[in-house]
Amino acid sequence: MKKFLSNINVIKCVFVAVAVLAFIAFVPLEVLPQAAGEAPVLPSCNKPLPEGYAQSVQPNVLLLLDTSGSMMYLSGSDTSTYGDGSKPYYGEYTGYYYDGGSWEYGTTTGWQRYFGKDVDPTNNDSSTAFNYHPNLVYIDDADLTGISQGYRDEYFAKSGSQYLYPNDSRMYKLKLVLWEILNDPGLVSGLRMGLATYYQQRNVTPKVPSIGVYYQWPPTDRGQNQALSWEGSSNWNRALLRRLFRSTDEPGSIEEITKWVDGIEASDNPELRAHGATPLAASIYGADRYQTNKEPYYGDARRFFLMSGAINAWCQQNWLIVLTDGADTQTWPYNTSPVTAVKNLYDEHTKTSWPSFYDKKAQPVRTMVIG
């Protein structure tokens, strides 16, 4: 855990840097006090500015999160934990189930367990900061229903008499870090934040995927594959927009993002799952051939910044923050490296298709990558 969570201060610094640079950008030099007798030259964002003042425009910050199957792995190796340390789900699902002495395929009702297993004993002190997600510390007795005593002792760590959620997967740590940051008003207030991930399709009734790295229970390579509400693919070279830019100061705005990382899945509360490939470069720049103009919106970060209502002033700062666990697995058909994709996204502001306001080009998209 330390290997990833040592980056929590780095991630916080990213958000602080975005906010500071944005505020600096919102005080154009022309509106600062000038020598006596000189009339200030006032720039215009959306409307004329009173003399000596600047109009603040909240910066756009798009989070692009890695939802590939390898996010179930340990931070320091490609060893799967077979889960992401989140709460189980009870309800209808489609997949194989045991019925009267034989395995059947269809829709039934039962538990889908996304725990995975605890592997690293060095980070199981629940009193240590950043070891555990606030919603995912002690496993409720109800969520242990149907799990034998042997499995409980084998796959879960304990604190006293209570079992702890497995906290070793990359996805658990991603959710933990984002939860801590998004619930800190000092870091996220005054931003227009959007959320994107690698592309996944929604299963209204959770379904066992046909391919990929699986969530399994018990959490071994011989466990039963668990059904997912969001399923990835090795053939989807694009990103999925989960939430368009919206001010973090609006009521309910932060909650629209934190619900994806709260560790709880329900019919009205979706949860990020680790399944599918890693189309890193294409998700940043290049997947235009796959874009859509209706929900669900998918394509690349360039497309999301060009959507109606995204950029609304020439002085507005635009940021892409990518949180990923590593190498791009989907280079075809673009054959573009992530570094080139970032440069192409930045250079997009030089094209005629980039928004302009009062004959001024909107600001380019600057990218920060955290791995």
Secondary structure, DSSP 8 states (H G I E B T S, - for coil): -HHHHTTHHHHHHHHHHHHHHHHHHTS-GGGS---TT-------SSS---TT-------EEEEEE--SGGGGBBTTSS-B-SS-S---EEEEEEEEEEETTEEEEEEEEEEE--------GGG--TTSTTSS-TTSSB--GGGGTT--HHHHHHH--EETTEEB----BHHHHHHHHHHHHHT-HHHHTT-EEEEEEE--EEEEEEE--SSSS--EESSSTTSEE--EEEE--TT--SEEEEEEEEETTSTTHHHHHHGGGSS--BTTB------S---HHHHHTTGGGG--SSSS-EE-HHHHHHSTTS---TT--EEEEEE--S--S--TTT---HHHHHHHHHHGGGSTTS-EETTEE---EEEEEE-
